[in-house]
Amino acid sequence: MSDTLPIPQGFLEILIAHLPYALGDRIAEDDDLAALGLDSMGVVQLVTDLEETFGFELPDELLTEDTFATAGSLWTAVAEFVPEPADV
């Protein structure tokens, strides 16, 4: 495990919906999102869903390969924009 923040279930549910190769309803924070099927079109759809669900706009500087590498790296990037309670 890495030094990421605890990932809320509401965020994971949205993320998992965009991962065609994820098994079940749980993923580890260090799972490779590309290996789980997240491609460039999936990233666009995922960002749209996250922005609409949590009511924020992801800054362009966070739209990087590193941000979308793992569940943990993505949550670390967007956590500051998600209003409390984070488990929507």
C-alpha positions as a printed NumPy array, in Angstrom:
array([[  0.   ,   0.   ,   0.   ],
       [  1.078,   3.554,  -0.599],
       [  0.755,   6.824,   1.283],
       [ -2.606,   7.719,  -0.233],
       [ -5.619,   8.966,   1.678],
       [ -8.358,   6.481,   2.633],
       [-10.54 ,   6.006,  -0.454],
       [-14.301,   6.374,   0.153],
       [-16.632,   3.676,  -1.139],
       [-18.676,   6.191,  -3.182],
       [-15.581,   7.14 ,  -5.162],
       [-14.623,   3.489,  -5.656],
       [-18.094,   2.616,  -6.954],
       [-17.821,   5.279,  -9.648],
       [-14.279,   4.219, -10.518],
       [-15.082,   0.495, -10.698],
       [-17.944,   1.206, -13.116],
       [-15.259,   2.353, -15.595],
       [-12.966,  -0.657, -15.123],
       [-14.147,  -3.519, -17.336],
       [-11.543,  -5.957, -15.993],
       [-12.1  ,  -5.268, -12.293],
       [-13.401,  -8.314, -10.464],
       [-16.112,  -7.687,  -7.91 ],
       [-16.702,  -4.425,  -6.121],
       [-13.29 ,  -3.914,  -4.502],
       [ -9.947,  -2.814,  -5.867],
       [ -6.691,  -2.027,  -4.11 ],
       [ -5.394,   1.517,  -4.068],
       [ -2.262,   0.403,  -5.929],
       [ -4.056,  -1.538,  -8.7  ],
       [ -3.029,  -0.423, -12.195],
       [ -6.081,   1.233, -13.744],
       [ -4.881,   0.672, -17.322],
       [ -4.509,  -3.05 , -16.602],
       [ -8.1  ,  -3.018, -15.323],
       [ -9.25 ,  -1.605, -18.659],
       [ -9.223,   2.171, -18.172],
       [ -8.371,   3.64 , -21.585],
       [ -8.428,   7.229, -22.859],
       [-12.173,   7.172, -23.574],
       [-12.749,   5.668, -20.157],
       [-10.756,   8.477, -18.56 ],
       [-12.976,  11.081, -20.254],
       [-16.14 ,   9.3  , -19.081],
       [-14.733,   8.786, -15.585],
       [-13.759,  12.439, -15.218],
       [-17.23 ,  13.494, -16.359],
       [-18.9  ,  11.156, -13.855],
       [-16.667,  12.296, -10.993],
       [-17.209,  15.976, -11.803],
       [-20.987,  15.56 , -12.042],
       [-21.278,  13.39 ,  -8.93 ],
       [-19.041,  15.423,  -6.652],
       [-19.614,  18.873,  -8.164],
       [-16.095,  19.937,  -9.114],
       [-14.038,  20.552, -12.231],
       [-10.741,  18.696, -12.434],
       [ -7.96 ,  21.147, -13.302],
       [ -6.216,  20.481, -16.616],
       [ -2.847,  20.095, -14.894],
       [ -4.178,  16.963, -13.157],
       [ -5.132,  15.29 , -16.438],
       [ -1.92 ,  13.265, -16.566],
       [ -0.945,   9.631, -16.888],
       [  0.361,   9.711, -13.304],
       [ -2.998,  10.892, -11.948],
       [ -4.801,   7.956, -13.567],
       [ -2.148,   5.314, -12.832],
       [ -3.84 ,   3.763,  -9.775],
       [ -6.975,   4.181,  -7.691],
       [ -4.808,   5.724,  -4.974],
       [ -3.116,   8.232,  -7.256],
       [ -6.469,   9.283,  -8.695],
       [ -8.06 ,   9.669,  -5.266],
       [ -5.059,  11.662,  -3.996],
       [ -5.467,  14.03 ,  -6.956],
       [ -9.227,  14.58 ,  -6.584],
       [ -9.737,  14.274,  -2.806],
       [ -9.285,  18.004,  -2.187],
       [-12.116,  18.775,  -4.619],
       [-14.643,  16.322,  -3.16 ],
       [-16.951,  17.918,  -0.604],
       [-17.584,  16.265,   2.745],
       [-18.925,  13.756,   3.339],
       [-16.739,  12.092,   0.712],
       [-18.759,   8.89 ,   0.676],
       [-21.576,  10.049,  -1.612]])
